[in-house]
Amino acid sequence: MWIQPEEVLLAGALWVSERANPFFILQRRRGHGRGGGLSGLLVGTLDVVLDSSARVAPYRILLQTADSQIYWSIACGSSRKEITEHWDWLESNLLQTISIFDNDEDVTTFVKGKISGIIAEENRLKQGDEQEEDCGKFREAELKMRRLFGMPDEEKLVNYYSCSYWKGRVPRQGWLYLSVNHLCFYSFLLGKEVTLVVQWTEVTQLEKNATLVFPESVRVSTRDTEHFFSMFLNINDTFKLMEQLANIAMRQLLDNEAFAADRSLPKPCKTLKNVSALKRDLDARAKNERYRTMFRLTQDERLDGHTDCTLWTPFAKMHVVGQLFISNNYICFNSREEDLCQLIIPLREVSIVEKADSSSVLPCPVSISTKNKMNFLFANLKDRDFLVQRISDFLQRTPDSSWGDTSPLSLIGHSASSSTPLSSSAGSESVHRGRHYHPGLPTASQGLLQLYHRDTPEDLGPKAMKEKMKEEAWNIHFSEFGRGVCMYRTSRTRELVLNGIPERLRGELWLLFSGAQNEMATHPGYYGDLVEQAMGLCSLATEEIERDLHRSMPEHRAFQNETGIAALRRVLTAYAHRNPGIGYCQAMNIVTSVLLLYCPEEEAFWLLVALCERMLPDYYNTRVVGALVDQGVFEELTRAFLPLLYEHMQELGVISTISLSWFLTLFLSVMPFDSAVLLVDCFFYEGIKVIFQVALAVLHDNMDALLSCSDEGEAMTILGRYLDNVVNKQTVAPPIPHLHALLTSGDDPPPEIDIFDLIKSSYEKFGSLRSDVIEQMRFKQRLKVIQSLEDTAKRSVVRAMMTESAFSIEELEELYCLFKSKHMTSCYWGSSSSAAERHDPSLPYLEQYRIDPAQFTQLFTALAPWICGANTATLSARLFRLLDQNQDGLVNFKEFITGLSGMYHGDMTEKLKLLYKLHLPPALCPEEAESALEATQFFTEDVPRDSYGG
């Protein structure tokens, strides 16, 4: 273990040196271990007869310097393994660092400070493991952070760590404080003080790396500089927390809801039990997110706990090892071996949970039965009684799921009269999957494709037989693995998906694999209510929807008449009404039109919800941030897998051009429909990784042609013609013409590429891609993309203000950064108005950010040339009221610059006019207005003119 550094005058007495380098010596006590002769025997005897508290550990590490005869004991160990771990840590983390110091005194001071910091960190963590018995130290650190860095009480400390901050080539040992909104560091060593404060919203890059100069360090980059931190006791935990906090900050830059999430964090600790409540809450959020992603669950699902267990799989006649997850609405299982077995059991489907008889072969089993007569047997559960009790507690809170058999869904009452009926049984309700639908809408067994089916399968020969065989394969799978939400999902399921889902089952399986079926089941009638609420409403989103309706798959006859167009309109407007933050984005119409071909409206709506809010996060907001993030991930994957092609494509600027349309529409806009829909099959089962795989495979197949391209247009043509000729040779009906292919086919079209071969190739060459790696890459790119968008916004604001103020570009940029910083600060620490009131993304960039009177006074005091001592606050308040034209208590950047520009760059007349206005309403508060009225009346009375006519 590490020990507080102690002086050792005689390093060789009673000890044998086993390892050494220029700064450290690892020694073994004579008489311990092998040999030792007479001296070793004497030392060993002395150690044995001494009292236990006085016994010396058999191994130790000393700090030595070349010019000093004094050694410092810094670590000891009872075993060779323990002391070797400490030695290896010193060599990998400290040895290279201290070699750059100029004198031995600095080396000794630094190492002693580092060891003391490690010991303090270990003690704090140990106290945390023992139910955090000492809240005082955490509270003391929190108060110290606020005092050192001028933080208000509202700023929440999450955790603090001992580490080194590199200032130049010299590391400064100190403490790193991670709060919800800031990264702070403080060091006071050898009479030198180092203070650093970085807002998380200013971080552009966050990386953990190891270089020759910075051994295993964390690099925090902003627009202006880079900061390096190293020598953490546990760098992985620290970096993980940094990622979480930076991610929260990026969400805050994207939307206002993130500030509400910030305020939902636990308050700083005042009691013993809440010492690390903030960190625990963030850890819980991360676990919840991983859990929801793994099983495609809704955003409000909260993981209660998980435990190791085995699951009996009747199809394989074996027990599968994995983990059981329990949350407020689901019981889930995931095998330890990837793709072996996954299971999702909604609690609404559970009928019985009971403890089965335990045996040596099947210890501590629990049996779970569902309403559709499926039974699941879990065993090797460590705390079976507690688990059964937790499931029972959640079951008692689960609403009855029999709604589908008793009450019809109230859907669109106007549709039967306003559009052509989509169902042939318009006079009666059609029932499917336990739900009722209003006549005049597609039934649950109908998507638009069934209404316009091009031929009967019996008349189409071998291709129809192949489709029949696929359906039969799925029916066999259902009989063996179950059907519906509780189906066992195995590698066999994946194989069937990759071979293409039959048209008759496509809507059902999309709904199942995406998780949309669970959300729809728990929100009966929701879609119908949304359609009614959105009916007749006019907004920017509805105008854009109307403009794009007839551009959505115009080549498909389902959208060549009002029936299909009306269904598409209802789904898109209902979603825009549900999620005004997204509203409507181009590409949503293309994806939704394909969903409607295979699903009725309500199911298509819930699939769109799953796409926009879970599977493709932030893809369809106003700035398509998610698609830009994945574009960056795709560039990084291209550099890793196809480095030669990446360099050439970067020179041409092609990757950023092609990938956006590929990802936004899941290849539906660039590939023939019958081929692209197979990628949608894979996407709903595998997630975004399959889109990356296929995109890489497309580049790989065209590598030679692309490497010979000399410009962007030539590369785009090659890729466009390739994708136009990706065909599905197993399609039952004649292929739907692809407009782009018709326009670009030419006289000599390239050879056809079978979509199944392309998918197979993508798995063979790039199947090693893992979802967790993609998520890590997404985080890295999200920082870059959002900060790039912020920079674009700043440039737009500066350009717009150049014509309305006399400030230079550099001055406007600095003022914008200051103004935005004040805005963000007010959102962090709260005030009378919410973050949503202060930031409206729908407004022009000039008017998006707003500050209140308190922040305005701070900026006025720091920047305005009219400083009037005790009257500065009064003058600031009057100018604020004058600029606040809509009297909402907030001033935007445009108004702020208008007032500041008048004071700095106005001529004498303009300045006098501004000063005069500050003494009249509306600049005056009510108390001042009365006095001003009297003064106005006095100065407007007729007075005798002087002899000069004045």
N, C-alpha and C positions, 0 to 999 in steps of 0.2 A: 504494500500500500504506500501511497505518497505520505510523506511526513513533513512537518514544518522544518525547514532547513536548520541544521545544527552544526556547529563547528566541530571539526575533527582534526586534532593536531598530528597524531601519528597514524597515518593511514595503513601502514603495514603491520602494526602490532596485532597479533592474534587473527589476522585476516590474510587470505590468499586472493590475489587478483586473477580473475578468469577472462575478463574482456576489458578492453580499453580503447579509447579514441582520444583526440586532443582535448576533450572537455569532460568526459565522464569515465568512471571506472566501475565495473561490476565486480563485487568481491563476495567470496564465500568464507564463512567462519571456519577456522581451523578445527578439525575434529568432526566436522559435519560431512557426511557423504563419504567419498572415497579417500582412504589412506590418511596421512597426516603425521605419521611417526609419533615420537614421544611428545613433541609440543602439541600436536593435535590431540593426543590422548589427555594431556593435562587440561587443555582448554575445554574439551568435551566434558571432562569430570567437573570442572569448575562450573560450567553452565548447568549441569544436572543438579548439583547440590544447592545451587542458588534458589531462592524463593521464586515461584512461578512468575510473579509480577516483575521480577528483575531479569528474567531470562532474555537473551538477545536473539533476535531473528537471525536465522543462519545465512541470509543473503541481504546485501545492501548495495545501493548505488551512490557513488560520491561525485560531487561536482569538483573539478579541479581546473586551475588555470596555470599557464606556463610560468608566470612570474611570481606566483604566490606559494608559500609553504602550507597555507591553510586549506583544508578540504571542507566541503559541506555535505553532510549526509542528507539526501533528498528523498530516498525511497528505501523500503525494506520489504522482505518477503519471507514467508515460511516455506516456500517451495520454489524450485527452479522455474516451473511454468509461470508462476506469478511474477517473479522478478524479471523474467525474459520478456513478458508482455510490456512491462514498464520500460525496459531497455529499448525494445523495438519502437515504442511510441516516441521516446526521446530521439532516436536516430532518424525517424521519418518526419518528425514535426519540429524539433528544436535544433538539431545539429547544424543544418545548413543555414538556419536563420542566424544563430549566434556567431557563425564564422565570419559574418560581414562587419561585426562590431570592431571599433578601432582600438579599444583598450579592455583589459581584463576586468576592471572594476564595473564597466557597463555590462559585461557578460554576467558577472555574478549577481548584480542587482536585478537584471532582467529575469534570469532563471529563478532566483528566489521569489520574485513577484509572481512569476507564472505558476510555480508550484503552490504557492499560497492561494492563488486564485482557483486552481484545480481542487484543492482541499475544501475551500469554501463552497464550491459548486457541488462536490460530492456530498458534503454535509447537508446542503439544502435539498438535494434530491432524496437523500435518505430520510430526511424529515417528511418530505412529501409522501414517500412510501408508507410512512408510519402515521397515516391519516392527517398529515400536515399539522403537526402539533404546535408549531410555532408560527403563527400568522404575523407576529411582530416583525420578523425580518423582511417578509414580503411587503408589509405595509411601510416599513422603513425605506425599502428600495423604491416604492412608489412615490413616497414623499420626496425622496432624494431626486428622483427623475424630474418631478415638477419644479423643484427648487433649482436644479442645475440648468434645465432647458426652458424654464419659463412657461410651463404647461399649466392650463387651468385644471380645476378639480374634475371637469367632465372628461378629460383624457384618461383612457383606461390602459393601465399597464397589463400586458398579457404575460410576459416572462422576461427574465434577464439572465445574461450569461457572461461568464468570464472568458475573455478572448484577447487577441492582439489585433490592433488596427495598424496597417502599414502606412506610415507617412514618409513618402520617399522610399529609401531602402532600409529604414529603421522601423522595427515593430514597436508599437506602444501598448503595453499591457494595461488593460482596463476592463470596463464593464459595458456590455452591449444591452441596451434597453429596447425591447420590442413592444410598442404600444399599438393600439388599433389603427392609428393614423400616421405614426411616425416610427422611423428607425433612428435611435440616438446612441451615441457612444461618448464615454467620458474616461479620461485617463489623467492622472497626475503622478508623474514619475521623474525623478531626478530634477525636481524643480520646474519641469515643463508640463504645461496643461494643454490637453487636447479635447476640444468639444466639437461634436458633429451632430447635426440634425438633418434628416432627409425625410420629406413627405413621401409616403408610399405612392401617391398619385404622380410623383415626379420620376419614379423608377422606370427605366426603359429596358433594362435587362437584369436578370438575376440568374447567376450561374454558380454551380459548385464545380471546382476544377482543382487540379494539382499540376503545378509547373515547377521548373527548377528554381524560379525566383520565389514563388509563393506556394509552399508545400500545403496541400489539401486545404484550400481556402474557399471562401465565398466572395464572389465579385458582385458588387452592387453598382450598376451603371445608371447615371442620369444623363440629361442632354449635355451637361457641361463637363462632367468628370467621372472617374471611376474610383470606387472604394474597395479595398481588399481587407477581409477579416480572416484570421486563421487561428489555429491552436485552440479549437473548441474541445471540450471534454467529449461531447457527442455531436459531431457536425451534422449528421443526418437529421436528427430531431430538430436542430436549430434551423436548418435549411427548409425543412418541411413546413415549419411555422412561418418562416419568411414567405414562402410561396403562398400560403393561405392568406396572409395579410395583404400581400401584393395583389392577389386575385380579388379580394374584397374592394381594394382601391380601384381596380380596373372596372369593376361593376359599378362603382360610384360614378366614374366618368361616363359610363354608358347610359345609366338610368338612375332615377331618383329613389327607386325602391331599395337600392343597396344601403342608402342612409337609414332607412327604416330598419333594415336588417342589422345595421350597426347598433342602433339604439335598442334592439331586442336582446343584445348580448347582456349577460349578467353584470350588475354594477360592481365596482371595485369592492374588495373584501372588507368587511367590518367585523366578521366573526371568524372563528377558527375554521369552520367547515368550508368557507368560500375562498380560501387563500388562492387557489388556482382555478376558480370557477370559469374565468374567461378562457383559459387554455383548454380546460375540459370541454367547454362548449364548442370551441373551434374544432377540437379533435372529434367530437360527436358529429358535427356538421360534415366533416370529411368522411367519416364512416358512413353516415347516412347517404351521402352522394355516391360513394362507391357501391353501396347496397342497391340503391335505386337504379344505377346504371347497369349493374350486373343482371338485374331481373326486370328491367324496363318498367319500373313502377312510377307512380305519380309523385309530384314534387312535395306533397304533404305527408308522404310516408316516412315514419320515424323508426329506425332500428332500435329494438328493445334490448337485444342481446344475441349472441351466437355461441355455439358450442360444437366440439368435435363429436362425430357420431358415425354410425353406418346405416345405410338404407338397403333394405332387401329389394332387389330388382327381379320381379318374376319373369321378365323376358330373358334375362341372362342367368337366372337361377344362381345368383351370387349376392353377397353383401358388398356394397360399394362404400369405400371410406370417403368421408367428406365433412362438410360443416352444415349445421342446421341453423337457420336464421329466423328469428321471431320479431315481428313488428306489429303495429296496431291493427293491421288488416290482412296480414299474410303470414304463412309459414312457407319458407323456401329452403331448398337444399341445393348445394353445388358440390360436385365431386372434386376430390383433390386432384385427380388426373383430368386434364382439360378435355372437354367434349365427351367425357364418358357418360355423365348423366346430370341433368338439371331438372328441378321440379319447382313449380309455383302452385301453392294451394291457397286460394282466397278463403279467409275465414267464413265468408258468407256461404261457401259451399260445404263447410264441415258440418257433419251431423253428430259424430261421436269421437271423443278423445279418451282413451283409457289406457291404463297400465296393463301390459300383458305379463304372463308368467315368465319369471326370470330363470335362466339356466346357465350352465357353464358355456354352452355353445352360443346362447343369445342373452347376454347380461343386460339387465335394465332396459327392456324394450318398451316402446310406446306405440300403440296402434291408433291411426287416424283414419276415419271413414268419412266419405263424402256423400252428398245427396244423390249423386249419380252412380252409387254402388261401387266406387273405387276404394281400395284399402291400401294404406301405406304403413310399413312397419319400420320404425327407427329403433336402433339398439346402441349399446355402449354409451349411454348417456350418463354423464357424471352426476348430475343432480336432477334425477328424474322427477322427484316429487315437486320441486320448485318449478321445473319446466311445465309440468302438467297444470300446476296452479296458475302460472302466468297465461298459458293458452286459455284456460277457463275464464280468467278475468277478462281477456280480450273478447272472447266469444260472447260474454254477457253484454258487452257494449256494441256488438255487431248487429246492425239492423237486419230484420228479416229480408231475405232476398227473393221472396215469392211475388214481388210486384209484377213481374212479367206475365204471370198467369191470371191476374185479377183485374188489372186496370189498363185500358188502352192508352197509348201515348197520344197526347194532344198535339198533333202536328198541324201542318199548314192547311187551315180550313178553306183558304181561297184557291188552292192550287187546282182543284178539280174543275173549277169554272174558268180559271184564268189561263190554263194551258191544257194541251192535249194529254189525256190520261196516259200514264206510263204503264199501268197495269191493265191486263185484259179482263180482270174480274172487278170492274169498277163498281159493281152493285153490292159487293160484300167485302168485309175485312179479310185480309190474307194473313195467316199466322205462320211464323217461322222462327225457330230458335227461341220459342217461348215469349215472343213479343208481338204486339198488335200494331198495325200501321193504318193510317188513314187512307181510305180509298182515293185513288188519283195520284198517289206517290208510288215509286218503285217498291215492291215488297222486299223483304229481307233476303229473299232468294234471287233478287234481280238487281243487276247493275244495268247501265245503259247498253252494255255489250250484249246481254241476253235479249234485250228488246230489238236489237238490230243484228241478231246472229246471222251470219252470211250464208250458211248452209247447214244442213243437218249432218252430223258426223258420219252417219251411216253411208252417206253418198260420196265420201271423199277418200276412200281407199286406204292405202298404207299409213298415211299421216294420221287419219282418224283412228286407225287401230293403235298407233303409237300413243295417241292421247288417251285412248281407252285403257291401255296398259299402264300408263302413269296413274290414272285414277284408281285402277285396281291395286297398284303398288301402295298408294296412300291408304286405301281401305284396309289392306292387310296391316299396314302400319298402325292405323287407328285401333284395329282389333287387338293388336299385340301391346301397344304402348299407351292406349287410351286416346280419347278425343276431347278437345276443348281445353279450357285453361289448366286443367290438372294433368295434362298429357306429359309423359316422360319425354324429355328432349335429349336426344343422344346423337352420337356421330352418324347413326343411320338417318335421323331426321335431317341432318345437314346434307347428307348425300342426296336425299330425295329433293331437297330445295335446289341444290346445284344442278340437278337434272331438269329443273323447270317445274313449276307448280301448274297442275292442270287448270284450265280456265274456269271450270265449274267450282273449284276449291280456292281460287286465288283470293277472293275477298275475305273469306273466312279465315284463311291462314295469315294473310296480312294483318288482319285485326288481332289475331292471337299473338303472333311473334312481336308485334310492335308494342304490345301492352294496351292498345286502345280498347280492347274488349273489356278489360277491367274497369277502365274509366267510364265507358259507356254504361256498364252494368250498374255503377254506383251513382249515375246521374240520369235517372229516367225522366223523360220529358224536357230535359234541358235544351236540346237542340230546337225543339218546336217552340219553346218559349223565346229563345234567341231570335228565331226567324220572325216571330210576331213583333218582338220589340224593335227589330231593325227595319221592319216594313215601313216604307215611306220616308225613312230618314235620309237626309242628304249630307254628304261630307266629302272631303277630298278623297277618302278611300273609295267611296261608292262611285265617284266620278271616274277614278282610275279603273275600277272594276268594269264599269260599263264600256270604257274605251277598249279594254282588252278581251272582252267576252268572245268576240267573233274572231280573235286571233288565236284562240285556244284549240289546237288540233283541228283546223278548218278542213283538213283532208279526210277526217273521219265523219261519216254521215250522221253519227249520233249528235254531232254539234253543228249540223247543217240545217237545223230546224229549232223552233222555239222550245220544244220539250227539253232537249239537252241544255240549251242556253239558260233556260229558267232554273234548272236544277243547279247548274254551275253558279248562277247569280246568287241563289239562296245560300249555298254553302259558303261562298266567299264573303258575302255581306254578314252572315251570321258570325263567322270567325272575326271579321273586322270589328264587329260589335263586342264580341267577347274580349278581344285583346287589342284595344285602341293603341297600345304602345307599338304594336307591329302594324295593325290596320291591314294594309294590303301592299304587297311588293310584287313587282314583275317576276315571273317564274312560278309564283304560287298558282296562277291560272293553269299553266301547263301541267303541273303535278296534280292539281285537284281534278282536272278533266280526266286524267288517267285513273285516278281513284274512283271516279264516278262510273267508269266503264265496267268496273267489277263489283262495286258496292252500291247499296242504296244511299240516299243522301245522308242519313244520320251516321252511318258507319264511315262514309267518306269524310264527314266533318270531324269525327273523332280520330281518324287516321291523320288528318291535317293537323289536329292539335298535337298528336304524338310527334309528327315531323317537326313542326315549328318550335315546340317547347321542350322537347327532350332529345330527339334523335339528331336534329340539325340545329343546335342552340345558336341563337343570334343570326341565323342565316338570312332571315327575311325581315329584319328591322330596317329602318330607313337608310342605314349606312352599310348594310350587308356585312357586318363585322365578322360573323361566323364564317362566311364563305371566304373572306379575305384571310382569316386566320388559317383555314384549311388550304388556301392557296399557298401560304407561306410554308405550311407543313409539307405540301406536295413538292415545293422547291427543295426543301431540306432532304426529303426522301429521294428525289431525283439525284441530288448531289451525292448521297450515300450509295445508291444502287447503280446509277448510270453517270459516273463522274465526268467522262469525256463528253457525253451528250449535254450534260448540265452546263459546262463551260460554254459550249457553242450556243446553246439555247439562250443563255443569259446575254450573250453578245447580241443576239437577234431580238431579245425581249419578247420571246414567244410564250414562255410558261405562264406568265401572269395574264396573258391575253386569252389563252385557251382554257385554262383550268376553271375560271370563274363560271363560264357557261356550263362546263361539264358538271361541276358540283351543284350549282343552284338548281338544275333540272334533273339531276341524277342521270345524265346522258340522254334524257328523253327528247331534248331539242336538237341533238346532233347525230342521232343514230336512228335508223328505222324503228318504228314503234314496236313491231313484233320481237325485235332483238333487245331493245332497251328495257322492255317490261320484264325480261328475265333478270336483268341487273337489279331491278326494283325488288324482285323476289328475294335475291341474295341480300340486298340491303336491309330489308325488314328482318331478316334472320341474323345476319352477321354485323350489321351496323356500318359505319362509315369506312371501316378498314377495307371492305370489298371494293368500294369506289376508288380508293387509293391504289389498290392492287391492279384493277383493270386499267386505270389511267397510266400506271407505270408500264403495264404490258403493251398498251398502245404505243407508247414512246419506244419501247424496246423493239417492237416489230418494225418500226419505221426508222430505226437508228441510222442505218447507212444512208438512206435518202435524206434524212434531216441533217446529217453531218456535211452533206454536199451542198446544202442550201446556202445561198448568199444573202438572202433578205427575209424579213418576217413574212411577207406575202406568199413567198414560195413555200415556206414551212407550213403556213396555215392551209394552203391549198392541198398539200400532201396529206396532212392529218384529216382535213375535211373529206377528201375523196376516200380515204381509208375507212373512216367511220360511216360514210354513206353506204359502203358496200359490206358492212357487217350484217349478215343475214341469219335468219332463223329458219333452217331447212325443215324443222319439225312442225312449223305452224300449221294449224288445221285448215285455215282459209287462205285465200289469196292475200299476199302481203299488202298492207296499207301503203300507198305511195308516200315517199318522203320528199317534201317540196324542195329541200336543198339539193337532194340527189338528182331530182328532175332537172334542176337548173344548171348543175355542174357536171353532169355525167359525161358529156363530150362524145366523140366518136369512138374512142378507145377506152372504155371504162376499165379500171383495175380489177384484178381477180377478186372474187367473193371470199369473205372471211366468215367462217361459221362461228356464231356467238358462243356455242358450247366449247369450241376449241379455244376461243379467247379467254373464257372464264377458267378453263382447265389450266391454260398456260399461266394465267395470273396467279393461281394457287401454287403451281409448281415453282415458279421463279420468285414470287414475292409473298408466299404464304407464311413466311416467318414473321410478318408484321404482327405486333401484339397491340391490343386495344389500350393497355396501360401505357405503353410507350407513346402511342399516338396522343393520349391525353397529356403526357408530359411535354410533348412537342407543341401541343396546342397552347399550353400555358406560356411557353417561351414566346411563341408567335403572337399571342394575345397582347402581351406587353408591347411588343413592337408595333402591331397594327393600331392599337388604340392610341398610343402616343403619336404615331404618324398622323392619324386622323385629327388629333388635337393640334398638331403643328399646322395641318392644312387649315383648320378652323382659324387659328391665329393669323395665318397669312391672309385669309379672306377678310378678316376683321381689319387688319392693318391696311390692306388695299382700299377697302371701303372708306376708312377714316382719313386716308391721305387727301381726299378731295374736300373734306369737311373740317380739317384742322391744320394748323401750321406746324405740328410736331413732325420730327423726322421719323423715318421707318424704325430706326433703332429705339428712339424714345417711345414710340407707340407700342413696340414689342415689349419693352420693359414695363410700361404702364399696364398693358394687357395681362402680363404675368402677375403683377402685383394685385390687380383687380380680381383676377381669377383665384389667386391664393386667398384673398379675403372672402370671396364667395365660398370657397371650399371650407374654409375655417368656420364660417357661420353654419354650414351644413353639418360639420363634425360636431360642434359643441352646442348646437341648438339655439333657438331664440323664439320670438313670438310667431314667426312664420316657418312653415315646413320647407324641406328641400324641394318639394314639387312646386311650391309657390315661387321659389327663388330661381328654378331652372326649368325652362319650357323648351324642349328640343324642337318643337314645331316652329318656333320663331326664328327669324334670321339670326346668324351668328352674333351680330352686333347687339342683339337684345336678349340673348339666351341667359347670360349670367347676370345676377342682380344682387345688390347689397343693401343692408338696412342702415338706419341713421348712425348706429354705433360704429360700424365698419367705415362708413363714409367719413365720420369725424376723424378716425385714425388715419385714413389716407389723406384727408385735407390737412391735418396737422403736419404730416410728414412731407407733403408735396407742394401745397399751395404757397404762393409767394406772399399772400395776404395773411400774415400771422399777427394777431393783435393781442398778445398776452392773455389776460384773463377773459377777453372778449372773443377769443378764437372759437370756442365751443358755440357761442351764440351765432357768430358769422357762419360757421359750418352748418348749423341747424337750419339757418335761413336759406343758404344756398341749396341744401338738400330739398327743402320744400319747394323752392323755385324750380328745380330740375325735375321733381317728381310730378310730371304733368297729369298722370292719371290718378294721383293721390292714393296709391296702393301701399305706400310706406316702403317702397323699394325703388332703387335707381339702377338702370342698366349701364353698360359700358359706353354706349353712344352718348347718353345724357351726361355721364361723368366727364367724358372728354370734352364735350361742348362747354361745360362750366370751367374746366381747367384751362382749356385753350383760350377762353376769353380773358382769363387773368394773366396768362403768360404772353400771348401773342396778339391780343387786341390792341388797336391804337388807343390813344388817350380818350377819344369820344366813346368808344365801345366799353372801355373799362369804367368810365364815369356812369355810363348808362347801366351797366351791370350793378355797380355799387348803388345806384339810385333804386333799382328794382329790388335790391335786398332790403330796402326800407319801406316796401309796399306789399300789400297782399298779392299773391298767396305766400310770399316768403315769410311773412310774420305769423307767429302763433296767435291764437285768439286774444291773449292778454295784451300782446303788443299791437294788435290790429286796432284796438280802440284808441290808443294813444296816437297811432299813425293817422287815423281819421281826423282827429283834432288838428294835427299838424298840416294835413292836406288842406283842410278848410282854411286854416290861417294863411298858407302861402298862396292860395288861389283868390283871396280877397283883393279888391282894387286898392292899390297903394299909390301915393303921389309919385310921379316920375321926377327924377333929378334934372338938373339943368342940362345934362348931356343926353337927355332922352332915354336914360336907362330905366 
